[in-house]
Amino acid sequence: MSAADQERVGDRSLHDLKPVTIEQPLLNSIPPGLVHQLDPIYVDHYNRYNVGRLHTHQVPIEDFRANPAKYLIAYGRASAPDIYKITEQKCPVKGGEIKIRIFEPKLVIRGDGKPKKRGAYINFHGGGWVFGDLNSDHHSCKRIVHDLGEGVVAFDVDYRLAPENRHPTAIEDCWAAFQWVRSKAEEFNLDTNRMAIGGTSAGGHLAIVVAHLCRDNGFPLSLQILTVPVTDMHSSFTPDGEFDRENTPYESYREMEFTAPLPAERMSYFHKHWLGVPRPEKSEDDWKISPIFAPNFANLAPALVWTAEIDPLRDEGEAYADKLRNAGVQVELIRVRGAPHIFGGLDDILESARRYREKCIEELRKSIGGSS
């Protein structure tokens, strides 16, 4: 090629450039390595309603409190059949009062003219001690009462939230609520020997602590249902609430660090908002933050423990179940395959969530649904 031709052609690589397409993942996408491990129905649901949106922990808490509906999303929870009666009452707590929503079946009168005693199920909603309210598990509580018929009254606890009310407020509120329900035995015709508690995630943590307090105070407890519970807020985070990937003893935290809908970043947010920065200095009450370090696991109520395969909390939930079992507590541990952290609230779309719901109701029927 002559010098003139070379000058006319210029840099051949520039002549050969072709259009390129650069694809970036949408905001808060499911990591590619986890997509095929999750239930495909959940993946479709998440991509339809969640991906591309900010998670609630990614907006200032003040903005969320001012307009929650702007940031909340559809979760796929099934609507429950109606029941006889739903009311609310106020429960006194340290420094104020909280609401408790009460779900009742129709009262049955025995042949001797006396009302039939009923069991009680007390629910603590999830939400990282920061989010959630009485609407979170409304249909779950309705479903329990509907499916158990005349045998059980459900109580849903509207404990106070962080960061406005940091630790130990939620624990104190839930313990006060449990005692309040016991004090209302005559009003609601309850058999206080037939009481169960349960909760999901942070609500599971609160149920765990209440179960220990019941044992310590001699209050009968028939069952604790612990769904994807938080059991250890110390081992995976620095005192300032940063995720400690290198030192966490739970491989599920490393495997699912960036999973949806509960990445480690979100748990770090909950740590900072609930416990403060830095978290409280070490004390004998640390087990109430991280009940996996409780001093005594003996003689606790039977437990039904659920973990989700694609959830950073999986391993600590299973480690807690092992602690119970090793102490001689009756435990049934179920790991739900292909499930995300929030699977239990997706019973309108996931078969695993429907099986979860049916199993919980079955265990409640056996433990507190008897006649008296």
Secondary structure, DSSP 8 states (H G I E B T S, - for coil): --HHHHHHH--HHHHT----------TT---HHHHTTS-HHHHHHHHHHTTTS--GGGS-HHHHHH-GGGT------------SEEEEEEEEETTEEEEEEEEE----B-TTS-B--EEEEEEE--STTTS--TTTTHHHHHHHHHHHGGGEEEEEE----TTTS-TTHHHHHHHHHHHHHHHTHHHHTEEEEEEEEEEETHHHHHHHHHHHHHHHHT----EEEEES----SSTTB-TTS-B-TTT-S-HHHHHTTT-SS--HHHHHHHHHHHH-SS-----TTHHHHSGGG-S--TT---EEEEEEEE-TTHHHHHHHHHHHHHTT--EEEEEEEEEETTGGG-TTT-HHHHHHHHHHHHHHHHHH----
